[in-house]
Amino acid sequence: MELIWHGTASVEAICREGRILFDPFVPFRGSPVKTRIEDYDGFSQFFITHCHFDHVMNLPEIVKRNPEVLIHCTRAAYDQLHRKGRIPAKNLALLSFGDEHSVNGFTLRLWHGKHAVLPKADAARIAGWFRSPARRNIPRMLRGYFGWEEKDECVFYELSAEGKTVALMGSLNLREEAAYPTGADLPVLPYNGWPDNLPPARRVIERLKPKAVVLDHWDDSFPPLTTPVDLEPILRAYPGRVTPMAHNQIMLV
């Protein structure tokens, strides 16, 4: 199995029989991430972890460009994507927690995940947005923030192919009561969302007991809301065990 990170939470998984992609997103103007809408052409299967704008807002345009694509998502995302004619029902497949699916050579199992506790947008932070060189993105950022809702439907995916298993998380948090699978060859941790990402990352790693760890979602993909995440604390805490994913580079599982 191979993984390719397209920036933000967009991860492509590849095996001999095919490929699938999670959470396609096109970064805002001014981002150093250069993923384009056309980079998502040609995929037949998308899987969505949750319905925040940086995971779903580009899907209507992707479907217009690729009318046969199928988007797999839970009820909150399904309803919001279908509402107001954003995406036809024929392009949507409803998922439920506990499901198991076989798609393009992959077996996918779904657990109920949990979203990170986002930092509050206090007055100082908001003022910083308006001083940022990327302040022209603020109207689009606000439309995205208020136009899409996660509604406590964050998916934890386990995907298996070719004898390898990857745990792909929608956000850096876990539900206390859930019995998540442990011992994956590689979990993909979205290292973002908390005021301090290291403590929740520790909790996740200790609970999942993976063989190794890779990080996504740490990049500056929708400024001014985002800035590059400091990876030094987690790399220092887990030397040789944690690897940040690099944009558009193939990673073997």
Beta strands, then each sheet from edge to edge (+ up, - down):
strand 1: 2-5
strand 2: 11-15
strand 3: 18-22
strand 4: 45-47
strand 5: 70-73
strand 6: 92-94
strand 7: 100-103
strand 8: 106-112
strand 9: 155-161
strand 10: 164-169
strand 11: 186-190
strand 12: 213-216
strand 13: 242-244
strand 14: 250-252
sheet 1: 6+ 5+ 4+ 3+ 2- 1+ 14-
sheet 2: 7+ 8- 9+ 10- 11- 12- 13-
end
